[in-house]
Amino acid sequence: RSILNKFENFRTEVREIKKNRKDASSSELRVLNSFIDKAGVNIQYLKDLAE
């Protein structure tokens, strides 16, 4: 559960960074979106394991 919380917090922080970035380049947005997607995959995997 602790690891799941860390991934959820990380995803939330990256979403905030993305939202607050002014004039972000397409490369920056691609990296941030990748972090968000990978965190989401890990969160889903951990939730599936818990079932």
CHARMM internal coordinates of N, CA and C (Angstrom, degrees):
IC EDIT
DIST 1 N 1 CA 1.4610
DIST 1 CA 1 C 1.5271
ANGL 1 N 1 CA 1 C 110.55
DIST 1 C 2 N 1.3258
ANGL 1 CA 1 C 2 N 115.25
DIHE 1 N 1 CA 1 C 2 N -37.03
DIST 2 N 2 CA 1.4644
ANGL 1 C 2 N 2 CA 120.42
DIHE 1 CA 1 C 2 N 2 CA 178.76
DIST 2 CA 2 C 1.5262
ANGL 2 N 2 CA 2 C 111.33
DIHE 1 C 2 N 2 CA 2 C -61.84
DIST 2 C 3 N 1.3299
ANGL 2 CA 2 C 3 N 116.08
DIHE 2 N 2 CA 2 C 3 N -42.64
DIST 3 N 3 CA 1.4678
ANGL 2 C 3 N 3 CA 120.23
DIHE 2 CA 2 C 3 N 3 CA 179.52
DIST 3 CA 3 C 1.5215
ANGL 3 N 3 CA 3 C 109.93
DIHE 2 C 3 N 3 CA 3 C -66.11
DIST 3 C 4 N 1.3145
ANGL 3 CA 3 C 4 N 116.66
DIHE 3 N 3 CA 3 C 4 N -41.00
DIST 4 N 4 CA 1.4637
ANGL 3 C 4 N 4 CA 120.99
DIHE 3 CA 3 C 4 N 4 CA 178.00
DIST 4 CA 4 C 1.5251
ANGL 4 N 4 CA 4 C 110.25
DIHE 3 C 4 N 4 CA 4 C -58.92
DIST 4 C 5 N 1.3201
ANGL 4 CA 4 C 5 N 117.19
DIHE 4 N 4 CA 4 C 5 N -44.70
DIST 5 N 5 CA 1.4694
ANGL 4 C 5 N 5 CA 120.96
DIHE 4 CA 4 C 5 N 5 CA 178.50
DIST 5 CA 5 C 1.5208
ANGL 5 N 5 CA 5 C 111.72
DIHE 4 C 5 N 5 CA 5 C -61.17
DIST 5 C 6 N 1.3288
ANGL 5 CA 5 C 6 N 116.72
DIHE 5 N 5 CA 5 C 6 N -38.54
DIST 6 N 6 CA 1.4666
ANGL 5 C 6 N 6 CA 120.00
DIHE 5 CA 5 C 6 N 6 CA 179.18
DIST 6 CA 6 C 1.5215
ANGL 6 N 6 CA 6 C 110.95
DIHE 5 C 6 N 6 CA 6 C -64.23
DIST 6 C 7 N 1.3320
ANGL 6 CA 6 C 7 N 117.29
DIHE 6 N 6 CA 6 C 7 N -43.16
DIST 7 N 7 CA 1.4646
ANGL 6 C 7 N 7 CA 120.15
DIHE 6 CA 6 C 7 N 7 CA 177.70
DIST 7 CA 7 C 1.5266
ANGL 7 N 7 CA 7 C 111.02
DIHE 6 C 7 N 7 CA 7 C -64.42
DIST 7 C 8 N 1.3343
ANGL 7 CA 7 C 8 N 117.29
DIHE 7 N 7 CA 7 C 8 N -41.17
DIST 8 N 8 CA 1.4644
ANGL 7 C 8 N 8 CA 120.23
DIHE 7 CA 7 C 8 N 8 CA 178.90
DIST 8 CA 8 C 1.5242
ANGL 8 N 8 CA 8 C 110.91
DIHE 7 C 8 N 8 CA 8 C -64.42
DIST 8 C 9 N 1.3294
ANGL 8 CA 8 C 9 N 116.95
DIHE 8 N 8 CA 8 C 9 N -41.99
DIST 9 N 9 CA 1.4664
ANGL 8 C 9 N 9 CA 120.56
DIHE 8 CA 8 C 9 N 9 CA 178.06
DIST 9 CA 9 C 1.5251
ANGL 9 N 9 CA 9 C 111.10
DIHE 8 C 9 N 9 CA 9 C -64.62
DIST 9 C 10 N 1.3315
ANGL 9 CA 9 C 10 N 116.36
DIHE 9 N 9 CA 9 C 10 N -41.93
DIST 10 N 10 CA 1.4623
ANGL 9 C 10 N 10 CA 121.01
DIHE 9 CA 9 C 10 N 10 CA 178.52
DIST 10 CA 10 C 1.5272
ANGL 10 N 10 CA 10 C 110.55
DIHE 9 C 10 N 10 CA 10 C -60.23
DIST 10 C 11 N 1.3299
ANGL 10 CA 10 C 11 N 116.08
DIHE 10 N 10 CA 10 C 11 N -46.32
DIST 11 N 11 CA 1.4653
ANGL 10 C 11 N 11 CA 120.06
DIHE 10 CA 10 C 11 N 11 CA -179.84
DIST 11 CA 11 C 1.5251
ANGL 11 N 11 CA 11 C 110.82
DIHE 10 C 11 N 11 CA 11 C -61.73
DIST 11 C 12 N 1.3253
ANGL 11 CA 11 C 12 N 116.81
DIHE 11 N 11 CA 11 C 12 N -41.83
DIST 12 N 12 CA 1.4627
ANGL 11 C 12 N 12 CA 120.95
DIHE 11 CA 11 C 12 N 12 CA 178.50
DIST 12 CA 12 C 1.5251
ANGL 12 N 12 CA 12 C 111.09
DIHE 11 C 12 N 12 CA 12 C -63.14
DIST 12 C 13 N 1.3291
ANGL 12 CA 12 C 13 N 116.85
DIHE 12 N 12 CA 12 C 13 N -43.69
DIST 13 N 13 CA 1.4702
ANGL 12 C 13 N 13 CA 120.74
DIHE 12 CA 12 C 13 N 13 CA 179.31
DIST 13 CA 13 C 1.5234
ANGL 13 N 13 CA 13 C 111.26
DIHE 12 C 13 N 13 CA 13 C -62.65
DIST 13 C 14 N 1.3247
ANGL 13 CA 13 C 14 N 117.06
DIHE 13 N 13 CA 13 C 14 N -43.27
DIST 14 N 14 CA 1.4663
ANGL 13 C 14 N 14 CA 120.18
DIHE 13 CA 13 C 14 N 14 CA -179.83
DIST 14 CA 14 C 1.5239
ANGL 14 N 14 CA 14 C 109.99
DIHE 13 C 14 N 14 CA 14 C -65.65
DIST 14 C 15 N 1.3215
ANGL 14 CA 14 C 15 N 117.75
DIHE 14 N 14 CA 14 C 15 N -39.46
DIST 15 N 15 CA 1.4740
ANGL 14 C 15 N 15 CA 120.37
DIHE 14 CA 14 C 15 N 15 CA 176.77
DIST 15 CA 15 C 1.5216
ANGL 15 N 15 CA 15 C 110.82
DIHE 14 C 15 N 15 CA 15 C -60.95
DIST 15 C 16 N 1.3365
ANGL 15 CA 15 C 16 N 117.26
DIHE 15 N 15 CA 15 C 16 N -40.23
DIST 16 N 16 CA 1.4697
ANGL 15 C 16 N 16 CA 121.25
DIHE 15 CA 15 C 16 N 16 CA 178.04
DIST 16 CA 16 C 1.5287
ANGL 16 N 16 CA 16 C 110.67
DIHE 15 C 16 N 16 CA 16 C -65.11
DIST 16 C 17 N 1.3208
ANGL 16 CA 16 C 17 N 116.47
DIHE 16 N 16 CA 16 C 17 N -43.56
DIST 17 N 17 CA 1.4700
ANGL 16 C 17 N 17 CA 120.23
DIHE 16 CA 16 C 17 N 17 CA 178.09
DIST 17 CA 17 C 1.5244
ANGL 17 N 17 CA 17 C 109.70
DIHE 16 C 17 N 17 CA 17 C -59.50
DIST 17 C 18 N 1.3262
ANGL 17 CA 17 C 18 N 115.94
DIHE 17 N 17 CA 17 C 18 N -46.31
DIST 18 N 18 CA 1.4688
ANGL 17 C 18 N 18 CA 120.61
DIHE 17 CA 17 C 18 N 18 CA -179.39
DIST 18 CA 18 C 1.5285
ANGL 18 N 18 CA 18 C 110.50
DIHE 17 C 18 N 18 CA 18 C -60.96
DIST 18 C 19 N 1.3156
ANGL 18 CA 18 C 19 N 116.26
DIHE 18 N 18 CA 18 C 19 N -43.65
DIST 19 N 19 CA 1.4626
ANGL 18 C 19 N 19 CA 120.92
DIHE 18 CA 18 C 19 N 19 CA -178.07
DIST 19 CA 19 C 1.5285
ANGL 19 N 19 CA 19 C 111.27
DIHE 18 C 19 N 19 CA 19 C -64.89
DIST 19 C 20 N 1.3311
ANGL 19 CA 19 C 20 N 117.01
DIHE 19 N 19 CA 19 C 20 N -35.31
DIST 20 N 20 CA 1.4628
ANGL 19 C 20 N 20 CA 121.29
DIHE 19 CA 19 C 20 N 20 CA -174.93
DIST 20 CA 20 C 1.5246
ANGL 20 N 20 CA 20 C 114.03
DIHE 19 C 20 N 20 CA 20 C -90.88
DIST 20 C 21 N 1.3373
ANGL 20 CA 20 C 21 N 117.62
DIHE 20 N 20 CA 20 C 21 N -5.87
DIST 21 N 21 CA 1.4672
ANGL 20 C 21 N 21 CA 120.19
DIHE 20 CA 20 C 21 N 21 CA 179.65
DIST 21 CA 21 C 1.5180
ANGL 21 N 21 CA 21 C 109.59
DIHE 20 C 21 N 21 CA 21 C -74.16
DIST 21 C 22 N 1.3165
ANGL 21 CA 21 C 22 N 115.16
DIHE 21 N 21 CA 21 C 22 N 125.50
DIST 22 N 22 CA 1.4653
ANGL 21 C 22 N 22 CA 120.36
DIHE 21 CA 21 C 22 N 22 CA 175.44
DIST 22 CA 22 C 1.5226
ANGL 22 N 22 CA 22 C 108.04
DIHE 21 C 22 N 22 CA 22 C -96.73
DIST 22 C 23 N 1.3187
ANGL 22 CA 22 C 23 N 116.49
DIHE 22 N 22 CA 22 C 23 N 136.89
DIST 23 N 23 CA 1.4674
ANGL 22 C 23 N 23 CA 121.79
DIHE 22 CA 22 C 23 N 23 CA 177.69
DIST 23 CA 23 C 1.5262
ANGL 23 N 23 CA 23 C 112.91
DIHE 22 C 23 N 23 CA 23 C 54.45
DIST 23 C 24 N 1.3121
ANGL 23 CA 23 C 24 N 116.64
DIHE 23 N 23 CA 23 C 24 N 42.59
DIST 24 N 24 CA 1.4657
ANGL 23 C 24 N 24 CA 120.39
DIHE 23 CA 23 C 24 N 24 CA 178.15
DIST 24 CA 24 C 1.5244
ANGL 24 N 24 CA 24 C 109.52
DIHE 23 C 24 N 24 CA 24 C -69.28
DIST 24 C 25 N 1.3162
ANGL 24 CA 24 C 25 N 115.67
DIHE 24 N 24 CA 24 C 25 N 138.72
DIST 25 N 25 CA 1.4697
ANGL 24 C 25 N 25 CA 119.70
DIHE 24 CA 24 C 25 N 25 CA 177.90
DIST 25 CA 25 C 1.5294
ANGL 25 N 25 CA 25 C 109.17
DIHE 24 C 25 N 25 CA 25 C -74.35
DIST 25 C 26 N 1.3167
ANGL 25 CA 25 C 26 N 115.03
DIHE 25 N 25 CA 25 C 26 N 165.34
DIST 26 N 26 CA 1.4663
ANGL 25 C 26 N 26 CA 118.42
DIHE 25 CA 25 C 26 N 26 CA 178.95
DIST 26 CA 26 C 1.5241
ANGL 26 N 26 CA 26 C 110.34
DIHE 25 C 26 N 26 CA 26 C -64.74
DIST 26 C 27 N 1.3291
ANGL 26 CA 26 C 27 N 117.41
DIHE 26 N 26 CA 26 C 27 N -32.45
DIST 27 N 27 CA 1.4682
ANGL 26 C 27 N 27 CA 120.41
DIHE 26 CA 26 C 27 N 27 CA 177.81
DIST 27 CA 27 C 1.5232
ANGL 27 N 27 CA 27 C 110.90
DIHE 26 C 27 N 27 CA 27 C -65.56
DIST 27 C 28 N 1.3305
ANGL 27 CA 27 C 28 N 116.26
DIHE 27 N 27 CA 27 C 28 N -43.19
DIST 28 N 28 CA 1.4710
ANGL 27 C 28 N 28 CA 119.78
DIHE 27 CA 27 C 28 N 28 CA 178.30
DIST 28 CA 28 C 1.5239
ANGL 28 N 28 CA 28 C 110.79
DIHE 27 C 28 N 28 CA 28 C -62.07
DIST 28 C 29 N 1.3158
ANGL 28 CA 28 C 29 N 116.51
DIHE 28 N 28 CA 28 C 29 N -45.00
DIST 29 N 29 CA 1.4652
ANGL 28 C 29 N 29 CA 120.15
DIHE 28 CA 28 C 29 N 29 CA 179.73
DIST 29 CA 29 C 1.5212
ANGL 29 N 29 CA 29 C 111.26
DIHE 28 C 29 N 29 CA 29 C -63.67
DIST 29 C 30 N 1.3208
ANGL 29 CA 29 C 30 N 116.76
DIHE 29 N 29 CA 29 C 30 N -37.42
DIST 30 N 30 CA 1.4657
ANGL 29 C 30 N 30 CA 120.84
DIHE 29 CA 29 C 30 N 30 CA 178.91
DIST 30 CA 30 C 1.5310
ANGL 30 N 30 CA 30 C 110.41
DIHE 29 C 30 N 30 CA 30 C -63.24
DIST 30 C 31 N 1.3418
ANGL 30 CA 30 C 31 N 116.51
DIHE 30 N 30 CA 30 C 31 N -43.13
DIST 31 N 31 CA 1.4652
ANGL 30 C 31 N 31 CA 120.70
DIHE 30 CA 30 C 31 N 31 CA 179.20
DIST 31 CA 31 C 1.5260
ANGL 31 N 31 CA 31 C 110.58
DIHE 30 C 31 N 31 CA 31 C -65.66
DIST 31 C 32 N 1.3325
ANGL 31 CA 31 C 32 N 117.18
DIHE 31 N 31 CA 31 C 32 N -45.77
DIST 32 N 32 CA 1.4655
ANGL 31 C 32 N 32 CA 120.26
DIHE 31 CA 31 C 32 N 32 CA -179.99
DIST 32 CA 32 C 1.5216
ANGL 32 N 32 CA 32 C 110.85
DIHE 31 C 32 N 32 CA 32 C -62.49
DIST 32 C 33 N 1.3339
ANGL 32 CA 32 C 33 N 117.00
DIHE 32 N 32 CA 32 C 33 N -43.35
DIST 33 N 33 CA 1.4693
ANGL 32 C 33 N 33 CA 120.34
DIHE 32 CA 32 C 33 N 33 CA 178.18
DIST 33 CA 33 C 1.5198
ANGL 33 N 33 CA 33 C 111.25
DIHE 32 C 33 N 33 CA 33 C -63.10
DIST 33 C 34 N 1.3199
ANGL 33 CA 33 C 34 N 116.42
DIHE 33 N 33 CA 33 C 34 N -36.77
DIST 34 N 34 CA 1.4625
ANGL 33 C 34 N 34 CA 120.50
DIHE 33 CA 33 C 34 N 34 CA 178.03
DIST 34 CA 34 C 1.5253
ANGL 34 N 34 CA 34 C 110.73
DIHE 33 C 34 N 34 CA 34 C -64.03
DIST 34 C 35 N 1.3427
ANGL 34 CA 34 C 35 N 116.71
DIHE 34 N 34 CA 34 C 35 N -44.22
DIST 35 N 35 CA 1.4684
ANGL 34 C 35 N 35 CA 120.43
DIHE 34 CA 34 C 35 N 35 CA 176.97
DIST 35 CA 35 C 1.5239
ANGL 35 N 35 CA 35 C 110.83
DIHE 34 C 35 N 35 CA 35 C -59.36
DIST 35 C 36 N 1.3306
ANGL 35 CA 35 C 36 N 116.55
DIHE 35 N 35 CA 35 C 36 N -44.72
DIST 36 N 36 CA 1.4641
ANGL 35 C 36 N 36 CA 121.22
DIHE 35 CA 35 C 36 N 36 CA -178.98
DIST 36 CA 36 C 1.5331
ANGL 36 N 36 CA 36 C 110.03
DIHE 35 C 36 N 36 CA 36 C -62.87
DIST 36 C 37 N 1.3344
ANGL 36 CA 36 C 37 N 116.55
DIHE 36 N 36 CA 36 C 37 N -45.71
DIST 37 N 37 CA 1.4705
ANGL 36 C 37 N 37 CA 120.83
DIHE 36 CA 36 C 37 N 37 CA -179.85
DIST 37 CA 37 C 1.5230
ANGL 37 N 37 CA 37 C 111.81
DIHE 36 C 37 N 37 CA 37 C -62.39
DIST 37 C 38 N 1.3296
ANGL 37 CA 37 C 38 N 116.60
DIHE 37 N 37 CA 37 C 38 N -45.44
DIST 38 N 38 CA 1.4659
ANGL 37 C 38 N 38 CA 120.07
DIHE 37 CA 37 C 38 N 38 CA -178.31
DIST 38 CA 38 C 1.5205
ANGL 38 N 38 CA 38 C 111.34
DIHE 37 C 38 N 38 CA 38 C -67.14
DIST 38 C 39 N 1.3237
ANGL 38 CA 38 C 39 N 116.99
DIHE 38 N 38 CA 38 C 39 N -37.63
DIST 39 N 39 CA 1.4644
ANGL 38 C 39 N 39 CA 119.51
DIHE 38 CA 38 C 39 N 39 CA 176.18
DIST 39 CA 39 C 1.5234
ANGL 39 N 39 CA 39 C 109.46
DIHE 38 C 39 N 39 CA 39 C -63.40
DIST 39 C 40 N 1.3369
ANGL 39 CA 39 C 40 N 117.13
DIHE 39 N 39 CA 39 C 40 N -41.35
DIST 40 N 40 CA 1.4604
ANGL 39 C 40 N 40 CA 121.07
DIHE 39 CA 39 C 40 N 40 CA 178.45
DIST 40 CA 40 C 1.5168
ANGL 40 N 40 CA 40 C 112.44
DIHE 39 C 40 N 40 CA 40 C -61.83
DIST 40 C 41 N 1.3284
ANGL 40 CA 40 C 41 N 116.47
DIHE 40 N 40 CA 40 C 41 N -40.31
DIST 41 N 41 CA 1.4699
ANGL 40 C 41 N 41 CA 120.70
DIHE 40 CA 40 C 41 N 41 CA 177.83
DIST 41 CA 41 C 1.5224
ANGL 41 N 41 CA 41 C 109.85
DIHE 40 C 41 N 41 CA 41 C -63.59
DIST 41 C 42 N 1.3240
ANGL 41 CA 41 C 42 N 116.95
DIHE 41 N 41 CA 41 C 42 N -44.88
DIST 42 N 42 CA 1.4654
ANGL 41 C 42 N 42 CA 120.59
DIHE 41 CA 41 C 42 N 42 CA 179.68
DIST 42 CA 42 C 1.5253
ANGL 42 N 42 CA 42 C 111.64
DIHE 41 C 42 N 42 CA 42 C -64.51
DIST 42 C 43 N 1.3166
ANGL 42 CA 42 C 43 N 117.15
DIHE 42 N 42 CA 42 C 43 N -39.41
DIST 43 N 43 CA 1.4670
ANGL 42 C 43 N 43 CA 121.27
DIHE 42 CA 42 C 43 N 43 CA 178.03
DIST 43 CA 43 C 1.5252
ANGL 43 N 43 CA 43 C 109.66
DIHE 42 C 43 N 43 CA 43 C -61.63
DIST 43 C 44 N 1.3329
ANGL 43 CA 43 C 44 N 116.59
DIHE 43 N 43 CA 43 C 44 N -46.50
DIST 44 N 44 CA 1.4624
ANGL 43 C 44 N 44 CA 120.08
DIHE 43 CA 43 C 44 N 44 CA -179.51
DIST 44 CA 44 C 1.5217
ANGL 44 N 44 CA 44 C 111.00
DIHE 43 C 44 N 44 CA 44 C -63.76
DIST 44 C 45 N 1.3282
ANGL 44 CA 44 C 45 N 116.72
DIHE 44 N 44 CA 44 C 45 N -40.64
DIST 45 N 45 CA 1.4652
ANGL 44 C 45 N 45 CA 121.26
DIHE 44 CA 44 C 45 N 45 CA 178.77
DIST 45 CA 45 C 1.5251
ANGL 45 N 45 CA 45 C 110.65
DIHE 44 C 45 N 45 CA 45 C -60.72
DIST 45 C 46 N 1.3269
ANGL 45 CA 45 C 46 N 116.70
DIHE 45 N 45 CA 45 C 46 N -45.75
DIST 46 N 46 CA 1.4663
ANGL 45 C 46 N 46 CA 120.18
DIHE 45 CA 45 C 46 N 46 CA 179.95
DIST 46 CA 46 C 1.5267
ANGL 46 N 46 CA 46 C 111.54
DIHE 45 C 46 N 46 CA 46 C -65.34
DIST 46 C 47 N 1.3264
ANGL 46 CA 46 C 47 N 116.70
DIHE 46 N 46 CA 46 C 47 N -38.00
DIST 47 N 47 CA 1.4687
ANGL 46 C 47 N 47 CA 119.78
DIHE 46 CA 46 C 47 N 47 CA 177.52
DIST 47 CA 47 C 1.5271
ANGL 47 N 47 CA 47 C 110.63
DIHE 46 C 47 N 47 CA 47 C -65.47
DIST 47 C 48 N 1.3362
ANGL 47 CA 47 C 48 N 116.30
DIHE 47 N 47 CA 47 C 48 N -40.22
DIST 48 N 48 CA 1.4687
ANGL 47 C 48 N 48 CA 120.18
DIHE 47 CA 47 C 48 N 48 CA 177.88
DIST 48 CA 48 C 1.5233
ANGL 48 N 48 CA 48 C 111.11
DIHE 47 C 48 N 48 CA 48 C -63.89
DIST 48 C 49 N 1.3276
ANGL 48 CA 48 C 49 N 116.95
DIHE 48 N 48 CA 48 C 49 N -39.27
DIST 49 N 49 CA 1.4637
ANGL 48 C 49 N 49 CA 120.49
DIHE 48 CA 48 C 49 N 49 CA 178.19
DIST 49 CA 49 C 1.5246
ANGL 49 N 49 CA 49 C 111.61
DIHE 48 C 49 N 49 CA 49 C -63.54
DIST 49 C 50 N 1.3273
ANGL 49 CA 49 C 50 N 116.01
DIHE 49 N 49 CA 49 C 50 N -34.07
DIST 50 N 50 CA 1.4624
ANGL 49 C 50 N 50 CA 120.70
DIHE 49 CA 49 C 50 N 50 CA -176.77
DIST 50 CA 50 C 1.5270
ANGL 50 N 50 CA 50 C 111.93
DIHE 49 C 50 N 50 CA 50 C -71.69
DIST 50 C 51 N 1.3251
ANGL 50 CA 50 C 51 N 116.95
DIHE 50 N 50 CA 50 C 51 N -21.43
DIST 51 N 51 CA 1.4758
ANGL 50 C 51 N 51 CA 119.82
DIHE 50 CA 50 C 51 N 51 CA -177.43
DIST 51 CA 51 C 1.5072
ANGL 51 N 51 CA 51 C 112.25
DIHE 50 C 51 N 51 CA 51 C -74.11
END
COOR INIT
IC SEED 1 N 1 CA 1 C
IC BUILD
